[in-house]
């Protein structure tokens, strides 16, 4: 099992394909396991790197486990250095999109461009804050009574009951195992960025939103897109679990593989 020892912990990672590096950052409750099909597709467009963020599945989970977005951005920067993968095209979904934004803000030399799949910076809009609070209350209450129920409660709110039921047992077990990580990420809070800080992120960005996702996410997408100086937006069919290998993302990657990095 390939592990990178960065920032004092062991991070599980995989590499697929060759060429320009593409770093994939998963969302809350998830892992690189969920990105297997996308990684194979992305491998035809570059050197696809997928990994389990700290606390998730095959990566180390410190005890007691407390975390925040900036810590994951630090890990992503260290993993890029460990793999000599700078500058990388970064694809971040949900919480992973928050991590990508913080990575680009604080480590701009590591990031060539970003595809943000509904970054979950829900504190940035009133709609986001209104939607987030009851979700946090439900998930934290579930964690106080049965840690194994946390993932199901969380995902049924973010997507729906049918999507949860359709997951194969392997994924359900992985999600359940990530219960402590889900709680830690919710307690750590969303990424807080000012309009001025986002305005300083110069890399090309593709913002991908889904038609069937909660309106709270799309409100955040619009807010962030307006603040970023070099951002294109696209609205696609589907829910919050946007495929990292969606044709819009692949087209974005293909446009960028020959561009020089921002220094």
N, C-alpha and C positions, 0 to 999 in steps of 0.2 A: 504494500500500500504506500504510494508516494506521499511523503510528508515534508513540509517546509517548516523549519523551526524559526519562527519570526516573532518578535515582540514577546518572547518568553513562553510561547505556546506552540504546539504542533498543529499545523493547518494541512488538511487533506486537499490535494489538488490533482487534476488530470490535464493532459495536453492532447489535443487532436489537431492534425494537419500541420501545415507549414506556411511560412510567409509572415505578413504583418501580424503582430500580436493582437488578439481580441480577448479582453478580460470580461468574464461574465459574473455578475454579482447577484445572487438570489435574494428573495424577499424573506420576511418573517415566516417561520415555521418550516422553511424549505431547506434544500441542499442541492448539490450538484446532481444528485440522483434524478431530480425532476427535470433537469436540463439535458438528459442523455440524448434524446432525439435531436434537439436543437444543436447540441455540440457536434453531432455527426454532420448536420447540414452546414453549420458554420465552418467546419473544417475544410470545406471546399472553397472557402473564401479567405482563409488565413489561418494563423496559428491560434486555435481556440483554446483558451485556458478557463476551466471551470473549477470551482473550489467550494468547500463547505466553510462558511464563515465561522469564526470562533463560537463555541458553544453549541454548534449545530451538527448533529449526526456523527460523522467520522472525524471531525476536528475536536481538539481538546476543549473541555468545558471546565474552567477553573471552579473550585468550590471554596466559598460561596460564589455564585455567579451573578455579577452585576455588570452591566455594559451600557454603552451609549453609541450614537452614530459615529462620532469622531474616532472612537477606538477601532471601529471596523474600517474606517478610511485609512487609519494608520496601518492596519494589517494589510489592506489592499496595496498600499504603497510599498510596504516591505516585501510582499509577495512578488510584485512587479520587479523589484530590485533583485530578489533571490533568483528569479527566473530570467534575468536580463531581458525584460520584456517592455522596456520603455522606448518610446511612448506607445501606449496601447489605446486601441479603440475600446471603450468601456461600454458594456451593455448592462444596465441595472434595472431590475424589476421591483416595483413597490419599495420596500425598505432598502433594497439594493440600489434603487434610483437615488434615494437620499444619500447613501454612502458614496455613490458616484459623484454627486454634486459636491460633497465635502472634499472628496479626493481631488477633483478638478480645481476647487477653490484653494486648497492648501498645498497641493502637490502638482501644480500645472505642468511641470516638465514630464510627469509620468503619463499624462493624458493627451492623446491626439484628438479625440472626438468622443462624443457620448450619444448613445441611444437610450433615452429614458422611457421606460414602460410604466407609466403612471406612478411616478415617485410619490411616496406616501408622506409628504411633508404637510400633514393635515392641519398643523397649527397655523399655517400661513393664511388661511381664509376662514371666515365665519362659518361657511358651510362645512368645511373640514372639521373645525372644532366641535360643531354641533353633532356631527355624525360620529366623531371619535369617542366622545365621552361615554355614551351608553355601551359602545363596544368594549372599551376598557373596563367598565364596571362589570359587565357580564363575564369577561375572560378572567379578571382578577378574582371574582367570586367563585368561578369554576376551579381556579387554582387553589383556593383556600379549602375546598372540599374534596376534590379528586383531580390530581395533576394529570391523570391519563385522559381527562375529558377536555383539557384546555385547547388542543389543536382542533377538535371537532367544533367546539363552540366558536372559536376564532374564525375558522374557514367557512362555516355556515353563515356567518355574518358578512364576511368579505365577498364570498361568491354566493352559493345557495346550497340547500339540502341535497338537491339532485347531483350537483358537482361532487360534493363530499361522498355521496353513496357510490358514485361511479369510479372513484379512485380504487386501484387494485390494492390488495391487502398489504403488499410490500410498501407502498407509499403511505397508507394509513398508519402502519407501524412506525415508519420513519417520522411522520408528523407527530404522532403521540410521544415518541422519544424526545422530540424537540420541545415538549411542554415547558421545561424550565427556561429554554432560550426565548420562547414567546413571551413569557412573563417578564424576563429580564429586559427585553427590548421595549415592551410597553412601559415598564417602570422607568426606563432610561429616558423616555420621551422622544418626540420627533426632532428632526433637525431644525434649528432656528437660524434662518438666514435673512438678512436684510435685502431690500431691493438693490442697494448699493453693492453689497457683496456679490449678489448674483450678476449684477451688471459688469463686474470685473472678470467674469468667466468668459474668455474669448473663444474657446474651442467651438467648432461646429457641433450643433446639437440637433437631434431628431427627437421630438416629443410624440409619443404614440399613446393615444387614448382609445378606449373601447366603448362602443355604443351602449352595451348592457351593464357597464360598471356603475357603481353608485355615483350620483351626481357630485358628491363631495370630492371624489378623485378628479373629475373633469374640471371642477372649479380650481383645484390646485394646479392642474396642468396649464390652464389658461393663465393663471397668475405667474407661474414660473416662466412660461413661454414668453410672456410680455416683458419680463425682467431680464431675460437672457438676450444679449445683443446679436447672437448668431444662431437663432433657433428656427427650425421649420417644424410644423405640426401636422399630424395626420390622424384622422378618426377612422377606426376600423371596426368591423363586426366582432362580436364576442364579448367576454367578460374581463374581469381584472387580471386573470391569469393569461396575459398576452404572451404569445410565443416569441421567444428571442430570435427565432429564425423566420418570422413573418416576412413575406416578400418586401414590405416597405423597409424593414431593417436590413435585409440583405442588399437591397438597392443602395441604401445609405452607406453601408460598409464598402460596397464595390466602388462607390464614388470617391472614397477617401483613402483607399489603400496606397494610392500613388502620391497623395498630397504630402508636402513637408510638414514636420511637426511644428507646433507653436512653441517658441522659446521665450 
